Amino acid sequence: MTQVFDEVDGRRLRREQNREAVLDALVDLFREGDYQPSSNTIAERAGLSPRSLFRYFDDVDDLHRAAIDRQLAAARPLLDVGVGSDAPTAVKIERLVESRLRLFDTIGPAARAARVCAPSHEAVATQLREARAYLRERLCRLFAPELNRDGPTLLPALDALCSFETHELLRFDQGLSRAKTVTALTSALTALLAQTDRYLK
């Protein structure tokens, strides 16, 4: 009986190791800029046969979702800004900008992959919508006092400024350094939130 349990545990361990190897391979390919690699490419990088790849995942959709979800889950601790909604607005802006840049620097490959894959992978599209909603909700909580009066007006602009897309635009399309990106975002958020009566009182 012990031998049977050992064999079952061994198979389960190998399955988990192979599954992790596939995810590691796909994440590595994301980092290299290959956001939609073929199953053959993923299998080769993971050291598995292409036929065995989908013993561990239902389909390509499931594989991409799992890889992106793992990257996002690992990065979630980076979202902690270290202050509450009762902190001065200027302090919240400073902490938020630094937190979002740390997050986006970390999840960049997976976030780009999600945006490339979303149009053709519904599970990834859903995952992307949920991630955006989660980040938006955190903004709502952090800036609750500032949003109390002008939430419907301010929140969409606040959300856009703090998005991954804005980060990509500033860092790569406009070629700003990290320091200049911090300055640009801080200035924009300060100007936006200056509309509230409570700002920098």
C-alpha positions as CSV (number, residue, x, y, z in Angstrom):
1,M,0.0,0.0,0.0
2,T,2.9,2.4,0.9
3,Q,4.4,1.7,-2.5
4,V,1.1,2.6,-4.2
5,F,0.9,5.9,-2.3
6,D,4.6,6.7,-3.2
7,E,3.9,6.1,-6.9
8,V,0.8,8.4,-6.7
9,D,2.7,11.1,-4.9
10,G,5.6,10.7,-7.4
11,R,3.3,11.2,-10.4
12,R,1.6,14.1,-8.7
13,L,5.0,15.7,-8.0
14,R,6.2,15.2,-11.6
15,R,3.0,16.6,-12.9
16,E,3.3,19.7,-10.8
17,Q,7.0,20.1,-11.7
18,N,6.2,19.8,-15.4
19,R,3.3,22.2,-15.1
20,E,5.6,24.8,-13.4
21,A,8.2,24.2,-16.1
22,V,5.7,25.1,-18.8
23,L,4.7,28.3,-16.9
24,D,8.3,29.2,-16.4
25,A,9.0,28.7,-20.1
26,L,6.1,30.9,-21.2
27,V,7.0,33.6,-18.7
28,D,10.6,33.6,-20.0
29,L,9.3,33.9,-23.6
30,F,7.1,36.9,-22.5
31,R,10.2,38.5,-21.1
32,E,12.0,38.0,-24.4
33,G,9.1,39.8,-26.2
34,D,7.4,36.7,-27.6
35,Y,3.9,37.2,-26.4
36,Q,2.2,34.5,-28.6
37,P,4.7,31.7,-28.9
38,S,3.6,28.5,-30.5
39,S,2.9,25.4,-28.4
40,N,6.0,23.8,-30.0
41,T,8.2,26.7,-28.9
42,I,6.8,26.6,-25.3
43,A,7.3,22.8,-25.1
44,E,10.8,23.0,-26.4
45,R,11.7,25.7,-23.8
46,A,10.1,23.6,-21.0
47,G,12.0,20.4,-22.1
48,L,8.8,18.6,-22.9
49,S,7.2,17.1,-26.0
50,P,4.5,19.2,-27.7
51,R,2.1,16.4,-27.3
52,S,2.5,16.4,-23.5
53,L,2.0,20.2,-23.1
54,F,-1.7,20.0,-22.8
55,R,-1.7,17.2,-20.2
56,Y,-1.2,20.1,-17.8
57,F,-3.5,22.8,-19.3
58,D,-6.9,22.6,-21.0
59,D,-5.8,24.7,-24.0
60,V,-3.6,27.6,-25.1
61,D,-6.2,30.0,-23.5
62,D,-5.8,28.2,-20.1
63,L,-2.0,28.2,-20.4
64,H,-1.7,31.9,-21.1
65,R,-4.2,32.7,-18.3
66,A,-2.3,30.7,-15.8
67,A,1.1,32.3,-16.7
68,I,-0.3,35.8,-16.5
69,D,-2.2,35.1,-13.4
70,R,0.9,33.8,-11.6
71,Q,2.9,36.9,-12.5
72,L,0.1,39.2,-11.3
73,A,-0.4,37.3,-8.1
74,A,3.3,37.5,-7.3
75,A,3.3,41.2,-7.9
76,R,0.2,42.0,-5.7
77,P,2.3,42.8,-2.6
78,L,3.8,45.7,-4.6
79,L,0.4,47.4,-4.6
80,D,0.7,48.3,-0.9
81,V,1.3,52.1,-0.8
82,G,1.9,52.1,3.0
83,V,-0.5,54.8,3.8
84,G,-4.3,55.0,4.3
85,S,-7.0,57.2,2.8
86,D,-6.6,59.7,5.7
87,A,-3.0,60.6,4.8
88,P,-2.3,64.0,3.1
89,T,-3.1,63.9,-0.6
90,A,0.5,64.8,-1.6
91,V,1.8,61.9,0.4
92,K,-0.7,59.5,-1.2
93,I,0.2,60.7,-4.6
94,E,3.9,60.2,-4.0
95,R,3.4,56.7,-2.5
96,L,1.0,55.7,-5.3
97,V,3.2,56.7,-8.1
98,E,6.2,54.8,-6.7
99,S,4.0,51.7,-6.0
100,R,2.5,51.7,-9.5
101,L,5.9,52.0,-11.2
102,R,7.3,49.2,-9.1
103,L,4.3,47.1,-10.1
104,F,4.5,47.9,-13.8
105,D,8.2,47.4,-14.0
106,T,7.7,43.9,-12.5
107,I,4.7,42.7,-14.4
108,G,5.6,44.4,-17.7
109,P,6.1,41.2,-19.8
110,A,2.9,39.6,-18.5
111,A,0.9,42.7,-18.8
112,R,2.0,43.2,-22.5
113,A,1.2,39.6,-23.2
114,A,-2.2,40.0,-21.7
115,R,-3.0,42.9,-24.0
116,V,-1.7,41.1,-27.0
117,C,-3.6,37.9,-26.2
118,A,-6.9,39.4,-25.0
119,P,-8.6,39.9,-28.4
120,S,-8.3,36.2,-29.2
121,H,-8.4,34.6,-25.7
122,E,-11.6,35.4,-23.8
123,A,-10.2,34.0,-20.5
124,V,-7.3,36.4,-20.8
125,A,-9.6,39.3,-21.7
126,T,-11.7,38.6,-18.6
127,Q,-8.6,38.4,-16.5
128,L,-7.5,41.8,-17.9
129,R,-10.8,43.4,-17.1
130,E,-10.7,42.0,-13.6
131,A,-7.2,43.3,-13.0
132,R,-8.1,46.8,-14.2
133,A,-11.2,46.8,-12.0
134,Y,-9.1,45.7,-9.0
135,L,-6.6,48.5,-9.5
136,R,-9.4,51.0,-10.0
137,E,-11.0,49.9,-6.7
138,R,-7.7,50.5,-4.9
139,L,-7.6,54.0,-6.2
140,C,-11.2,54.5,-5.0
141,R,-10.2,53.4,-1.5
142,L,-7.0,55.4,-1.3
143,F,-8.5,58.6,-2.6
144,A,-12.0,58.3,-1.1
145,P,-11.9,61.7,0.6
146,E,-10.9,63.4,-2.6
147,L,-13.4,61.5,-4.7
148,N,-16.3,62.1,-2.3
149,R,-17.4,65.3,-4.2
150,D,-16.0,64.8,-7.7
151,G,-15.7,61.1,-8.0
152,P,-17.6,60.7,-11.3
153,T,-15.5,63.4,-12.9
154,L,-12.1,62.6,-11.3
155,L,-12.0,58.8,-11.2
156,P,-11.8,58.1,-14.9
157,A,-8.9,60.5,-15.3
158,L,-7.2,59.2,-12.2
159,D,-7.6,55.6,-13.4
160,A,-6.2,56.5,-16.8
161,L,-3.1,58.3,-15.4
162,C,-2.4,55.4,-13.1
163,S,-2.8,52.7,-15.8
164,F,-0.2,50.4,-17.3
165,E,-1.0,51.9,-20.7
166,T,0.1,55.4,-19.5
167,H,3.2,53.9,-18.0
168,E,4.1,52.3,-21.4
169,L,3.4,55.6,-23.2
170,L,5.6,57.6,-20.9
171,R,8.5,55.1,-20.5
172,F,8.7,53.7,-24.1
173,D,6.7,55.8,-26.6
174,Q,8.0,59.0,-25.1
175,G,11.3,57.6,-23.9
176,L,11.1,59.1,-20.4
177,S,13.5,57.9,-17.7
178,R,12.0,56.4,-14.6
179,A,12.7,59.6,-12.6
180,K,11.0,61.8,-15.3
181,T,8.1,59.4,-15.4
182,V,7.7,59.9,-11.6
183,T,7.8,63.7,-12.1
184,A,5.3,63.6,-15.0
185,L,2.8,61.4,-13.1
186,T,3.1,63.3,-9.8
187,S,2.6,66.6,-11.6
188,A,-0.4,65.4,-13.5
189,L,-2.1,63.7,-10.4
190,T,-1.4,66.9,-8.3
191,A,-3.0,69.1,-10.9
192,L,-6.0,66.7,-11.2
193,L,-6.6,66.4,-7.5
194,A,-6.1,70.1,-6.9
195,Q,-9.7,70.4,-7.9
196,T,-10.8,69.1,-4.6
197,D,-11.3,71.5,-1.7
198,R,-9.3,69.4,0.6
199,Y,-6.1,69.2,-1.5
200,L,-3.0,70.3,0.4
201,K,-4.9,72.1,3.1
